[in-house]
């Protein structure tokens, strides 16, 4: 059980890292996408707190 949790965590972290690098490499894309990602992250945090 612990091995599957650690494996899933590593896989998700690598996907997140790759996505972050791709967004930061493209300046124009990052200026368009970052406000939506921040709004999404804020919504996820609020949902986690209240539900």
Backbone bond lengths (Angstrom), bond angles and torsions (degrees), N, CA, C in turn:
res aa  C-N    CA-C-N  psi(-1)  N-CA   C-N-CA  omega(-1)  CA-C   N-CA-C  phi
1 X - - - 1.457 - - 1.528 110.53 -
2 X 1.322 116.88 -45.49 1.461 120.66 -178.98 1.526 111.29 -64.42
3 X 1.328 115.92 -37.15 1.464 119.50 -179.46 1.529 110.41 -65.06
4 X 1.322 117.74 -40.74 1.468 119.93 179.96 1.527 111.25 -67.70
5 X 1.329 117.63 -35.20 1.464 120.84 177.37 1.520 110.49 -65.58
6 X 1.315 116.85 -45.81 1.467 121.03 -179.76 1.528 110.52 -65.50
7 X 1.333 116.84 -40.76 1.464 120.64 179.11 1.530 111.12 -63.26
8 X 1.327 116.59 -45.32 1.466 120.19 178.59 1.520 110.91 -62.52
9 X 1.319 117.06 -39.32 1.462 121.35 179.34 1.527 110.94 -63.94
10 X 1.299 117.27 -42.80 1.466 121.21 179.30 1.526 110.67 -65.29
11 X 1.329 117.35 -42.47 1.464 120.75 -179.49 1.525 110.99 -63.56
12 X 1.322 116.90 -46.31 1.466 120.46 -179.94 1.524 110.77 -65.27
13 X 1.322 117.42 -37.76 1.462 120.53 178.55 1.523 111.35 -64.98
14 X 1.313 117.34 -40.64 1.466 120.41 178.49 1.531 111.26 -66.25
15 X 1.324 117.09 -40.62 1.466 120.06 177.24 1.523 110.29 -62.00
16 X 1.322 116.47 -42.47 1.462 120.95 178.81 1.521 111.16 -64.09
17 X 1.313 117.39 -41.97 1.461 121.53 179.28 1.524 111.06 -63.45
18 X 1.315 116.88 -44.12 1.464 120.53 179.23 1.529 110.41 -63.29
19 X 1.327 117.08 -42.97 1.461 120.60 178.16 1.515 112.20 -62.66
20 X 1.325 117.20 -41.70 1.462 121.14 178.68 1.510 112.28 -63.96
21 X 1.316 116.81 -41.56 1.466 120.52 179.26 1.526 110.39 -65.79
22 X 1.330 116.94 -41.62 1.468 119.59 179.90 1.522 111.74 -65.13
23 X 1.324 117.05 -38.91 1.469 119.82 179.11 1.526 110.52 -68.39
24 X 1.315 117.69 -41.75 1.460 120.18 -177.87 1.524 112.75 -71.35
25 X 1.336 117.76 -25.89 1.461 120.15 179.40 1.526 111.64 -68.46
26 X 1.298 116.42 -33.46 1.461 120.06 -177.64 1.524 108.38 -101.79
27 X 1.309 117.12 104.24 1.459 122.66 -175.14 1.526 112.10 -62.81
28 X 1.316 117.48 -45.47 1.461 120.54 -177.65 1.526 110.62 -64.76
29 X 1.311 116.11 -42.81 1.460 120.16 179.36 1.515 110.92 -64.51
30 X 1.328 116.42 -39.96 1.461 118.97 -177.66 1.527 111.44 -67.42
31 X 1.328 117.80 -34.71 1.468 119.93 178.78 1.522 111.61 -68.02
32 X 1.319 117.38 -28.93 1.461 120.88 179.05 1.528 111.84 -83.56
33 X 1.305 117.52 -35.68 1.460 121.69 -169.71 1.525 112.97 -90.37
34 X 1.322 118.42 -33.41 1.462 121.37 -173.08 1.532 113.12 -58.08
35 X 1.338 121.29 -42.32 1.479 118.06 177.78 1.532 113.36 -59.54
36 X 1.336 117.16 -37.02 1.463 120.10 177.95 1.531 111.19 -68.92
37 X 1.324 116.44 -38.54 1.461 119.38 179.32 1.522 111.61 -67.65
38 X 1.322 116.92 -37.76 1.471 120.39 177.65 1.523 109.96 -66.39
39 X 1.322 117.09 -42.31 1.465 120.12 178.00 1.523 111.03 -63.67
40 X 1.312 116.93 -40.32 1.463 120.71 177.76 1.519 111.18 -64.10
41 X 1.324 117.04 -43.36 1.464 120.94 179.26 1.526 111.24 -63.71
42 X 1.331 116.61 -40.41 1.469 119.71 177.73 1.523 110.53 -64.65
43 X 1.308 117.62 -39.95 1.461 121.28 177.26 1.515 112.52 -63.80
44 X 1.324 116.24 -40.20 1.467 119.99 177.90 1.520 110.70 -64.55
45 X 1.327 117.20 -42.37 1.468 119.70 179.26 1.524 111.46 -64.98
46 X 1.331 117.42 -42.34 1.466 120.15 178.25 1.526 111.44 -64.75
47 X 1.321 116.90 -40.78 1.461 120.42 177.80 1.516 111.24 -63.47
48 X 1.316 116.81 -40.02 1.462 120.82 179.11 1.521 111.09 -64.72
49 X 1.302 117.35 -37.99 1.464 120.80 -178.09 1.523 111.14 -70.58
50 X 1.327 117.71 -43.58 1.457 120.61 -170.54 1.526 114.56 -94.62
51 X 1.323 119.51 -13.35 1.464 119.49 -178.66 1.472 112.11 -125.41
